[in-house]
Amino acid sequence: MTKYIGFAGTYTREQSKGIYCFELDSEAKKLQAVQAVASVGSPTYLTISEDDRYLFSVGQDGELGGMRAYAINAETHTLNQINEQLLEGRAPCHVSIRDGKLVTGNYHKGEVGLYSVNKDGSLELGQFVKHEGNGPHERQEKSHVHFAGFTPDGNYVVVCDLGTDELVTYRIEAGELIRHDTLSIKPGSGPRHIVFHPNEKTAYLLTELSSEVIVLAYHADDGSFTEKQTIKAKPEGFTDTNDASAISISSDGKFLYTGNRGHNSIAVFQVEGETDFLTLIEFTATGGDWPRDFVLDPTESFIVASNQHSGNLVLFERNKVTGKLTKLNSEVDVPEVVCVKFLNEQK
């Protein structure tokens, strides 16, 4: 079989029912079999456990927001809720998992959350750390934490704060987040997401407001970062509103991809072998409006782009030698789609 299972998180402001499941048939080069698998308010971001058994989703229930844990049915790929941890206020916008720890970034609250994941997949509340500060852009009136994840060595939690133009590193000690290091980014740039090169020595920070990629050296010995290069992630001549969205790197470390909402494209960069610096190759139109996210499939032969405003997933074939993308004649409707994640194993 050559089928891979993906899950899509959405907003539920209009027609969406919650979390959707779909298939990628890599032999037929086709997206198919879309079904709603969990009813939850605005599950905009998802993450899946390393063993593919559990899915964790942000979600909103009236005035309460937080996290939900689901067991993934290995046969039907439907989701069975295990438990939820909801608090007053808006839900997080990002979630990551590693080694039984789950961290969240909350854009509206400007805070980082730490949860424990039990062996049965259930979540336990931990600690929440609130950020303070602002920036010069009109959207930077306060802290807006947009990403919380782990460094490749697992020693630190790294946080992108769009509102304060900061990249913040935390240690986890005795189950608590301890602020460790802070890198100030160019004022008004709006750090959104970060990915690490497979060599674990370089990181790539995507800024939403300035639509740039900042190449960073990661110093594992002390959990700090230093800037190496800054490169535009949108066309130089594009003057309309553009909010950079997602960022991903191929597992061989040769190509980096970023999303553009406004220009409605994926930027393709080549990674230079000696320096890890970036060179822009091309922009590929995403076949829809407002590409909030995209994901490489487990074979890395394809990329699936999620266009929020047009409500569609669009399939692209990826040339592993050149890094370039080719739009295929395959797309499926997923209303208000935001985040896309794949299971690692074939169906």
C-alpha positions, -999 to +999 in steps of 0.1 A: +000+000+000+012+035-007-014+055+013-005+079+040-030+093+065-031+130+073-051+152+097-062+188+092-070+213+119-094+241+111-113+272+123-150+265+130-163+300+124-184+291+094-188+256+079-160+234+095-170+207+120-135+204+136-107+180+128-106+162+094-088+131+082-076+125+046-055+101+026-025+107+003-022+080-023+015+084-033+013+060-062-017+077-078-005+111-066-039+119-053-056+134-022-088+116-012-112+102+015-118+134+035-139+128+066-146+147+098-132+127+127-137+150+158-161+178+166-142+205+185-143+243+184-115+258+162-088+230+164-064+252+145-032+234+154-024+198+160+005+176+169+008+138+169+028+116+194+060+100+181+044+065+181+013+077+160-011+066+188-023+100+201-033+133+186-033+166+206-053+196+195-059+231+206-096+239+209-122+265+221-154+257+240-173+290+245-153+311+270-129+282+277-098+274+257-071+248+259-060+213+249-077+181+240-061+146+238-074+120+214-066+083+208-062+076+171-080+044+159-054+025+140-080+010+116-105+038+109-083+067+119-112+082+138-104+101+170-117+091+205-113+119+231-092+109+261-095+141+281-093+178+279-077+206+299-096+239+293-091+272+311-108+306+309-098+326+278-086+319+243-070+286+232-033+283+223-023+286+186+006+262+186+015+229+203+046+205+202+053+172+219+085+154+229+094+127+255+061+130+274+061+168+276+038+190+256+043+228+252+019+253+239+021+289+226-008+312+232-010+342+209-039+359+226-026+354+262+010+359+254+020+328+274+038+295+272+022+264+286+037+231+298+017+199+301+026+163+310+015+135+288+006+102+306+012+068+292-025+065+282-023+098+263-041+119+288-029+154+296-021+170+329-019+207+334+015+221+343+029+256+344+021+287+324+046+315+319+033+349+307+055+372+285+055+409+288+065+436+262+056+450+228+070+461+195+066+490+170+042+473+146+004+479+151+000+442+158+027+442+185+007+460+212+016+432+236+032+397+237+019+373+211+036+339+216+032+321+183+054+290+186+066+267+214+088+237+206+119+218+216+155+221+206+168+190+187+188+179+217+157+181+239+174+203+265+155+234+259+121+248+249+123+275+223+096+301+220+088+327+192+071+358+204+056+378+175+046+407+198+079+414+215+103+404+186+120+378+208+132+343+206+132+329+241+148+298+254+136+279+285+150+250+306+126+225+322+137+219+358+116+199+382+086+202+359+089+239+356+099+263+328+129+284+337+137+313+314+172+308+302+181+330+272+166+357+250+176+368+215+161+401+204+151+401+167+149+432+144+120+454+158+088+450+139+097+417+122+074+394+143+090+360+148+064+333+141+079+298+136+113+281+138+128+249+124+162+233+130+186+219+104+192+181+107+227+189+117+213+205+149+237+234+146+215+258+126+180+271+130+157+290+106+134+316+121+105+328+100+092+363+107+055+369+099+054+407+097+086+413+077+083+380+057+120+370+062+140+340+072+167+346+098+194+320+098+207+313+133+236+294+148+223+272+177+248+269+205+238+236+222+263+241+250+244+271+265+210+271+246+217+304+229+214+316+193+233+341+171+222+355+138+241+345+106+219+357+076+186+373+068+168+367+035+134+378+022+107+351+019+085+371-004+091+386-038+109+420-037+084+437-058+053+424-039+039+454-019+005+441-009-001+427+026+019+395+031+019+374+063+045+347+063+031+315+077+047+280+079+083+268+076+098+234+070+131+218+060+138+185+041+153+157+062+185+158+041+189+195+051+192+206+014+160+226+010+139+250+031+102+260+024+082+289+037+045+299+032+032+334+021-003+345+029-011+374+006+013+364-022-003+329-018+029+310-025+055+287-011+091+300-012+117+274-020+153+279-008+184+259-013+206+254+018+243+259+012+262+229+024+292+246+041+274+276+058+238+265+059+230+299+043+199+302+021+196+310-016+161+316-030+152+292-059+116+301-067+080+309-056+053+283-062+016+294-062-004+274-036-035+269-057-057+288-032-061+317-009-042+323+024-019+293+028-018+290+065+003+258+066+019+231+044+035+198+052+060+173+036+045+138+034+065+110+051+083+101+018+091+138+012+081+133-024+051+156-019+039+187-001+003+194+009-006+231+012-036+242+033-053+273+020-076+287+048-097+312+029-104+290-001-108+259+021-087+235+001-058+212+004-036+212-027-010+185-036+024+192-050+052+169-061+086+177-048+118+171-068+143+159-042+173+169-064+162+205-073+138+211-044+113+225-068+075+219-065+051+209-092+014+214-087-006+182-094-041+179-105-054+169-070-071+189-043-098+183-018-121+206+002-115+211+039-134+242+052-114+269+070-083+246+070-052+257+090-028+230+101-018+197+084+000+167+100+008+132+087+011+099+105+045+084+099+035+049+089+018+038+057-019+027+058 
